[in-house]
Amino acid sequence: KSGTNAFHGSVYEFFRNSDLDARGFFDAGSPPPFRRNQYGASLGGPIKKNKLFFFLNYEGIQQVLDTTYVNFVPSAAVHQGIVSGTQYTVNPASAAMLALYPLPTSLLPGNPDVGTISVVGAQTSPENFGLARIDWNISDKDSFFARYEGDFGTRATYAGLGLWPTFDVTHNQFLTMGERHIFSPNLISQFTASFSRPITSEPQPTQHAALELFNP
């Protein structure tokens, strides 16, 4: 938006939680927690009446979303070295890997080696978005504007057993400037230049010593 000769602004918030959510197919009892806060404010007005104006806007999001995951894990017998009814000596490296997995709450029909366990994994997603704009009426025939936008957010997801969480990072920045000149009622020139710098990454830095068998 462009600013005007009068000051105008707004403030808002949107809130949602899991109190009225339906239970999912894999949820036991009540649905897992969910909370979303979305809020923001804007303000626009004159810096110099009829000549120079500004507009600012901010929006923030804070979200926590929990999801139920059904995971296949080795049975208690496999943890003890019993596979399909046969006893084996468990190698220490194998025992360390098996220790990463929790015991199942139920076994698969006809398969004593594999069971299932339900785990609630969280996803947190904070994000901040901001915008600033300047409009300048240089003369009756020339005008200029500049606009900056920034979007900074992160998201941590603990899916499955939560052994390998992912961390999404977004840092986006955009700058636009434009100048308009009126030669005549039938001829107008518009010049616009933009710069953008989007950055997105998804590191997965979690390491487990039991799985680093080939590290020097």
C-alpha positions in Angstrom: 0.0 0.0 0.0 0.9 3.6 -0.3 0.7 6.1 2.6 -1.8 9.0 2.5 -2.1 12.4 4.1 -3.9 10.9 7.1 -2.5 8.3 9.5 -4.1 4.9 9.2 -3.3 1.6 11.0 -4.5 -1.8 12.1 -3.8 -4.4 14.7 -5.0 -8.0 14.6 -4.5 -11.5 16.0 -5.9 -14.9 14.9 -5.7 -17.8 17.4 -6.5 -21.4 16.8 -5.9 -24.5 19.0 -6.8 -28.2 19.1 -9.8 -27.9 21.5 -12.3 -28.5 18.7 -10.2 -30.7 16.5 -11.4 -34.2 15.6 -9.3 -37.2 16.6 -7.2 -38.6 13.8 -7.2 -42.2 12.8 -3.9 -43.0 14.6 -4.5 -40.8 17.6 -5.1 -42.4 21.0 -7.7 -40.6 23.1 -7.7 -36.9 22.5 -6.0 -35.3 19.4 -2.4 -34.1 19.9 -1.8 -30.5 20.8 -2.0 -27.8 18.1 -1.6 -24.1 18.7 -1.4 -21.3 16.1 -1.0 -17.5 16.9 -1.0 -15.2 13.9 -0.8 -11.5 14.6 0.3 -8.3 13.1 0.0 -4.5 12.7 0.2 -1.9 10.0 0.7 1.9 9.9 0.8 4.4 7.1 0.8 8.1 6.9 2.6 11.3 5.7 6.2 12.2 6.3 5.6 15.5 4.4 2.1 16.3 3.5 1.3 15.9 -0.3 5.0 15.0 -0.9 6.4 12.1 1.1 4.5 9.1 2.6 5.3 5.8 4.4 3.7 2.5 5.0 4.8 -0.3 7.4 3.4 -3.8 8.0 4.4 -6.6 10.3 3.1 -10.1 10.6 4.2 -12.9 13.0 3.3 -16.5 13.2 3.9 -18.9 16.1 2.7 -22.5 15.5 3.2 -25.7 17.4 1.7 -28.7 15.5 1.9 -32.2 17.0 1.3 -35.3 14.8 0.8 -38.9 15.7 3.2 -41.3 13.8 2.9 -45.1 13.7 6.5 -46.6 13.6 7.7 -50.1 12.9 10.4 -51.1 15.4 12.2 -54.3 16.4 10.4 -56.5 18.9 11.7 -57.1 22.4 12.9 -60.6 21.3 15.0 -59.0 18.6 16.6 -56.7 21.2 17.7 -59.9 23.0 19.1 -61.5 19.9 16.1 -63.8 19.2 15.1 -63.6 15.5 12.2 -65.8 14.3 12.5 -68.0 17.3 16.3 -68.5 17.0 18.7 -67.2 19.5 21.8 -65.3 18.2 24.7 -63.6 19.9 24.1 -59.9 19.5 27.2 -58.0 18.3 27.9 -54.9 20.5 27.5 -52.6 17.4 24.2 -54.1 16.6 23.0 -53.8 20.2 23.9 -50.1 20.2 21.8 -49.6 17.1 18.9 -51.6 18.5 19.0 -49.5 21.6 18.1 -46.4 19.5 14.6 -47.9 18.9 11.9 -48.1 21.7 10.1 -51.3 22.3 6.8 -51.8 20.4 3.4 -51.6 22.1 2.0 -54.3 19.8 3.4 -56.9 17.5 2.5 -57.5 13.8 0.2 -60.5 13.3 2.3 -63.5 12.5 5.6 -61.7 12.8 7.4 -61.9 16.2 10.3 -59.8 15.0 8.5 -56.5 14.2 6.0 -54.4 16.1 4.5 -50.9 16.1 4.6 -48.0 18.4 2.7 -44.7 18.2 4.8 -41.5 18.9 3.6 -37.9 18.9 6.1 -35.7 17.2 6.1 -31.9 17.4 6.6 -29.3 14.6 7.4 -25.7 15.6 7.1 -23.0 13.0 7.9 -19.4 14.0 7.9 -16.8 11.2 8.3 -13.1 11.0 7.3 -11.0 7.9 7.9 -7.3 7.5 7.3 -4.7 4.8 8.2 -1.0 4.4 7.3 1.3 1.6 8.2 5.0 0.8 6.4 7.1 -1.8 7.7 10.4 -2.9 5.9 12.9 -5.2 8.9 14.7 -6.5 6.9 17.0 -8.8 3.7 17.1 -10.8 5.4 14.9 -13.4 7.8 12.7 -11.4 7.2 10.2 -8.6 9.4 7.6 -6.9 8.7 4.6 -4.6 10.9 2.1 -2.8 9.7 -1.1 -1.1 11.5 -3.6 1.1 10.2 -7.0 2.2 11.7 -9.5 4.6 10.5 -12.9 5.5 12.4 -14.9 8.2 11.2 -18.2 9.4 12.3 -21.5 10.9 10.6 -24.9 11.2 11.8 -27.8 13.4 10.1 -31.2 12.6 10.4 -34.2 14.8 8.7 -36.8 12.6 8.6 -40.6 13.2 10.6 -41.5 16.2 12.2 -38.1 16.4 15.7 -39.6 15.8 16.4 -37.4 12.8 14.7 -34.1 13.1 14.9 -31.6 10.3 15.4 -27.9 10.6 14.1 -25.7 7.8 15.4 -22.1 7.6 14.0 -19.4 5.3 15.6 -15.9 5.0 14.1 -14.0 2.1 14.7 -10.4 1.3 13.4 -8.3 -1.6 13.9 -4.7 -2.6 12.1 -2.8 -5.3 12.5 0.8 -6.5 10.6 2.6 -9.2 10.4 6.0 -10.9 7.6 7.4 -13.1 7.8 10.4 -15.4 4.8 11.9 -17.2 5.8 13.4 -20.5 2.2 14.1 -21.6 -1.3 12.7 -20.9 -0.6 10.1 -23.5 3.0 9.2 -22.8 4.4 7.9 -19.4 7.7 6.3 -18.7 8.1 3.8 -15.8 11.5 2.5 -14.6 11.7 -0.3 -12.0 14.6 -2.1 -10.5 14.5 -5.0 -8.1 16.9 -7.0 -5.9 16.0 -10.4 -4.3 18.0 -12.6 -2.0 16.1 -15.8 -1.1 17.8 -18.3 1.2 16.4 -21.7 2.0 18.1 -24.6 3.8 17.1 -27.8 5.6 20.0 -29.1 7.7 19.7 -32.4 9.5 22.6 -32.2 11.9 21.6 -35.0 14.4 24.2 -37.7 14.8 24.1 -41.0 16.6 27.3 -42.6 17.7 25.8 -46.1 17.2 25.4 -45.5 13.5 28.9 -44.0 12.8 30.5 -47.3 12.1 32.7 -46.1 9.3 34.0 -42.9 10.7 37.8 -42.8 11.2 
